[in-house]
Amino acid sequence: MTNSSISDEFYPAGGLNTASYDLRADLDRKIFEDPIPFYSRLAESLAHENGVLELGCGTGRISAAIARLGIAVEGLDLSPAMLDQARANYPDLTWHLGNMCDFDLGRQFDLVIIPFRGLQEVTDATDQRRALERAFAHLKPGGAIALDLMDPDLRYCLPEGDPDPLELPVFPMPDGVGKPGSRLRITAMERTNDPLTQKFSEHWRFEEINDLDEVIKREDCWHHLRWVHRSEMRLMLELSGFVSITEFSDFQGNPPKYASNQVWMAKRPD
Ligand SMILES: C[S@@+](CC[C@H](N)C(=O)[O-])C[C@H]1O[C@@H](n2cnc3c(N)ncnc32)[C@H](O)[C@@H]1O
């Protein structure tokens, strides 16, 4: 096995990351907080008339949970590969290929959500603001936005980055992927930071391993993100026209807390 080069595309078509995204997201919701009940409850209480729009919907797991409650939901994502998975998993839902910073669906919803740090994958501050403005434009007067971000732990945002790799528990291969009996090892490798622009990049390694623990396929890619400070996030929401801006540190409604999550809710004025 020769070492592969690192790709700048985090969700490539036919790649191990895209194929295993749901496994990783499932592990995340077992170890950390599960976002699905929070977004489902919000949709249930706010979105019976005009439905929900999920920006950065990925493979569709959150939209699908909302649809199971009988609420109309549509998803939009920039990655054709992630949307292919969404379409294959949930063919009855409406999926749009598009950029959350620049799209127009020509209709308005009761609730727009950007779950699981989707806004952080927009790595330019002006574009993050444009995404919020597009969300605003797609809300009915009185409609709500909800999103979650990682609150930056400043120890990990320094120019020297973080060289220490972190290996996730080994996964079974997703159905239909890889050689029979092989398993998937995922390692978060080094992280680089640019404190000037608040951009950071995580090097992820995806390896198919056989029963002798030999690597038979390896894919390396960068995940580019941008950290957002809580005062900055509040200002971006205000400048985008939102009111009644509330922040929590988790999906239970606890108060803001440094280096935890930022869970935001806000309204388009009536
Ligand atoms: C961490 S995933 C979250 C997926 C889904 N919301 C979930 O909770 O499983 C972030 C998603 O945002 C998408 N994304 C990144 N930048 C985007 C953009 N500018 N416009 C639309 N989607 C974007 C990625 O393709 C990816 O599917």
The ligand as an SDF file (V2000), in Angstrom:
LIG
                    3D

 27 29  0  0  0  0  0  0  0  0999 V2000
  -21.3240   17.9910    9.1650 C   0  0  0  0  0  0  0  0  0  0  0  0
  -22.3460   17.7860    7.7700 S   0  0  0  0  0  0  0  0  0  0  0  0
  -23.9450   17.8790    8.5250 C   0  0  0  0  0  0  0  0  0  0  0  0
  -24.9860   17.0900    7.7150 C   0  0  0  0  0  0  0  0  0  0  0  0
  -26.3520   16.9950    8.3780 C   0  0  0  0  0  0  0  0  0  0  0  0
  -26.8930   18.2890    8.7150 N   0  0  0  0  0  0  0  0  0  0  0  0
  -26.2800   16.1340    9.6120 C   0  0  0  0  0  0  0  0  0  0  0  0
  -26.5400   16.6290   10.6990 O   0  0  0  0  0  0  0  0  0  0  0  0
  -25.9490   14.9490    9.4750 O   0  0  0  0  0  0  0  0  0  0  0  0
  -22.2230   19.3480    6.9610 C   0  0  0  0  0  0  0  0  0  0  0  0
  -22.8540   19.3580    5.5830 C   0  0  0  0  0  0  0  0  0  0  0  0
  -22.8330   20.7100    5.1160 O   0  0  0  0  0  0  0  0  0  0  0  0
  -22.6040   20.6650    3.7200 C   0  0  0  0  0  0  0  0  0  0  0  0
  -22.1210   21.9790    3.2810 N   0  0  0  0  0  0  0  0  0  0  0  0
  -20.8980   22.5240    3.4870 C   0  0  0  0  0  0  0  0  0  0  0  0
  -20.8370   23.7420    2.9310 N   0  0  0  0  0  0  0  0  0  0  0  0
  -22.0380   23.9760    2.3580 C   0  0  0  0  0  0  0  0  0  0  0  0
  -22.5940   25.0600    1.6300 C   0  0  0  0  0  0  0  0  0  0  0  0
  -21.8760   26.1680    1.3640 N   0  0  0  0  0  0  0  0  0  0  0  0
  -23.8690   24.9630    1.1990 N   0  0  0  0  0  0  0  0  0  0  0  0
  -24.6050   23.8530    1.4410 C   0  0  0  0  0  0  0  0  0  0  0  0
  -24.1300   22.7850    2.1360 N   0  0  0  0  0  0  0  0  0  0  0  0
  -22.8630   22.8480    2.5870 C   0  0  0  0  0  0  0  0  0  0  0  0
  -21.6170   19.5410    3.5320 C   0  0  0  0  0  0  0  0  0  0  0  0
  -21.6170   19.0740    2.1980 O   0  0  0  0  0  0  0  0  0  0  0  0
  -22.1460   18.5190    4.5470 C   0  0  0  0  0  0  0  0  0  0  0  0
  -23.0490   17.6350    3.9590 O   0  0  0  0  0  0  0  0  0  0  0  0
  1  2  1  0
  2  3  1  0
  2 10  1  0
  3  4  1  0
  4  5  1  0
  5  6  1  0
  5  7  1  0
  7  8  2  0
  7  9  1  0
 10 11  1  0
 11 12  1  0
 11 26  1  0
 12 13  1  0
 13 14  1  0
 13 24  1  0
 14 15  1  0
 14 23  1  0
 15 16  2  0
 16 17  1  0
 17 18  1  0
 17 23  2  0
 18 19  1  0
 18 20  2  0
 20 21  1  0
 21 22  2  0
 22 23  1  0
 24 25  1  0
 24 26  1  0
 26 27  1  0
M  CHG  2   2   1   9  -1
M  END
$$$$
